[in-house]
Amino acid sequence: MKVEALLDYLRSERWPTIWCPGCGNGIVLKAFLQAVHELGLSKDKMAAVSGIGCSSRATGYIDFNTLHTLHGRAVAFATGVKLARPDFHVVVLGGDGDILAIGGNHFIHACRRNIDLTIIVFNNMIYGMTGGQVSPTTPVEKVASTAPFGNTEPPFDTVKVAIAAGATYVARATVYHYPLLVQYIKRALSHRGTAVVEAVTNCHTYYGRYNRIGDASQMIEYFKKNSVTLERAKNVSAEELKDKIIIGEFHVEDKPTFHDRYKKLVETISRKE
Ligand code: SF4
């Protein structure tokens, strides 16, 4: 695919982005646009919703129906959009802090309802926009501006939270594994129900610098070295998997969506009248 093919999906007047040079947010956004393009989805039938944070700025740069909303409320707004326009592909673009901390409650309940949303979690393991504070996915012992001697709180595993809450498509890749990321986002967009794709991405400005991993390219190299496929992880001890990023498709389930159940209820009530 030629990159020019994606220009039609951009609001070029809003570029350049505010993102630091080399930020992985650009890679994840491109993967999303490539997935939309390869699936041949109409951008007029797409809605992209975000909250607050570096990655949440993505909705300003793309030429879909977009909503840039309140901190942590992207999933709630997206739920409203999907109820109003069930014919739309509704996508949430947001960071680990926005979706799993401030918006954690909305996230688990969207998964529980199995409402037909695609939620792309840009997980850079830190709050980038506000200065590098600990987020719910910062690993133990890693340094952040609010944990200068190392984080003491165990992190959320986005994949496990999503599956436990009821999401029916759950996958994870890193920005190093770009083709995989495109593939998973395509499957998420094609899935009926709540689909969660965790995109592990680099905030070299804070996470990489505080933890002495290095610049953007060194962080991407770090993801390459520290990722393990789901298949391989099944034969590796828990000790060896410590601090590793497990990538793959973790859960695919065909189950009635919120709209399926709602439609059935309306039909039942109508028959009684
Ligand atoms: Fe990206 Fe981090 Fe810069 Fe934000 S602060 S744009 S997440 S590198």
Boltz pocket constraint, residues with backbone or C-beta under 6 A from the ligand:
constraints:
  - pocket:
      binder: B
      contacts: [[A, 18], [A, 19], [A, 20], [A, 23], [A, 24], [A, 25], [A, 54], [A, 55], [A, 124], [A, 128], [A, 129], [A, 202], [A, 203], [A, 204], [A, 205], [A, 206]]
      max_distance: 6.0
